[in-house]
Amino acid sequence: MKKLSCLGAALLMLPGIVLAQEPCRTRNTTEINQCAQQALARKDRELNDAYQSLLKSLEPAGKGDTVDYAATRKLLQQAQRAWVQFRDNDCRAKYMLNAGGTARDIVSLGCQIEHTEQRTKQLREWLKA
């Protein structure tokens, strides 16, 4: 019963969070899911832009720069692949937990959006350093 109560509260908040950030007019579950898919696609593009900018920034500043940028880029690429796998598995687990209900898609999409926003912020912080 507690699980259902928490899920109900999350469902009431999640579409509002997604929709507050993205301009969509929704009337039903299908439209909410489509809107969230569009929001995730935008967030994925932002993530990719931040990631590509970071990779491009990993270049020597001059002759005295002794950082191994090739190794740094390789580690970043490995970390990003691991992060994508983490995000997908974490959100897939939430989907499976809610597999019997109509909210499963929005729960999973909201999870992916949240993780993607957090990772984009992390990558942008790297660029500032």
C-alpha positions in Angstrom: 0.0 0.0 0.0 2.9 2.4 0.8 4.4 1.7 -2.6 1.1 2.7 -4.3 0.9 5.9 -2.2 4.5 6.9 -3.2 3.8 6.0 -6.8 0.6 8.1 -6.8 2.4 11.1 -5.4 5.2 10.7 -7.9 2.8 10.4 -10.8 1.0 13.6 -9.8 4.3 15.5 -9.6 6.2 14.0 -12.5 4.2 15.2 -15.5 4.2 18.7 -13.9 7.9 18.6 -13.7 8.4 17.5 -17.2 5.7 19.8 -18.6 6.9 22.8 -16.6 10.2 22.6 -18.5 8.8 21.7 -21.9 5.8 23.4 -23.6 3.3 20.7 -24.2 -0.5 20.6 -24.0 -1.6 17.2 -22.8 -4.9 15.6 -22.1 -4.2 12.0 -21.7 -1.5 9.4 -20.9 -0.4 9.0 -24.5 0.1 12.7 -25.0 2.0 13.0 -21.7 4.3 10.2 -22.8 4.8 11.8 -26.2 5.7 15.1 -24.5 8.1 13.4 -22.2 9.7 11.6 -25.2 10.2 15.0 -26.9 11.7 16.4 -23.6 14.0 13.5 -23.3 15.2 13.9 -27.0 16.0 17.6 -26.2 17.8 16.7 -23.0 19.8 14.0 -24.9 20.8 16.6 -27.5 21.9 19.0 -24.7 23.9 16.2 -23.1 25.6 15.3 -26.4 26.5 18.9 -27.0 28.1 19.2 -23.5 29.9 15.9 -24.0 31.3 16.8 -27.4 32.4 20.3 -26.1 34.2 18.7 -23.3 35.9 16.1 -25.5 37.0 19.0 -27.8 38.4 21.0 -24.9 40.7 18.2 -23.9 43.7 19.5 -25.9 47.1 20.6 -24.8 47.3 24.3 -23.8 50.9 24.6 -25.0 54.3 22.9 -25.1 54.6 22.9 -21.3 51.3 21.1 -20.9 52.1 17.6 -19.7 48.6 16.2 -19.2 47.9 13.0 -21.1 44.8 14.2 -23.0 44.4 11.1 -25.1 44.2 9.0 -21.9 41.8 11.5 -20.3 39.5 11.4 -23.4 39.6 7.6 -23.3 38.6 7.5 -19.7 35.9 10.1 -20.2 34.5 8.0 -23.1 34.5 4.9 -20.9 32.8 6.8 -18.1 30.1 8.1 -20.4 29.4 4.7 -21.8 29.1 3.3 -18.2 26.9 6.3 -17.2 24.5 5.6 -20.2 24.3 2.0 -19.1 23.7 3.0 -15.5 20.9 5.5 -16.5 19.2 3.0 -18.8 19.3 0.2 -16.2 18.2 2.4 -13.3 15.2 3.7 -15.3 14.4 0.3 -16.7 14.2 -1.0 -13.1 11.7 1.7 -12.3 9.8 0.8 -15.4 9.7 -2.9 -14.4 8.6 -1.9 -10.9 5.6 -0.2 -12.5 5.1 -2.6 -15.4 1.5 -3.3 -14.4 0.3 0.3 -14.6 -0.2 3.0 -17.1 2.3 5.3 -15.4 5.3 3.0 -16.2 6.3 5.0 -19.3 6.2 8.4 -17.6 8.1 7.1 -14.6 10.8 5.7 -16.8 11.0 8.8 -19.0 11.0 11.1 -16.0 13.9 9.0 -14.6 15.8 9.3 -17.8 15.2 13.1 -18.1 16.3 13.6 -14.5 19.5 11.6 -14.9 20.3 13.2 -18.2 19.9 16.7 -16.8 22.2 15.8 -13.9 24.9 14.4 -16.2 24.7 17.4 -18.5 25.3 19.6 -15.5 28.3 17.5 -14.4 29.8 17.7 -17.9 29.3 21.5 -18.1 31.0 21.8 -14.7 34.1 20.1 -16.2 34.2 22.7 -18.9 34.3 25.5 -16.2 37.2 23.9 -14.4 
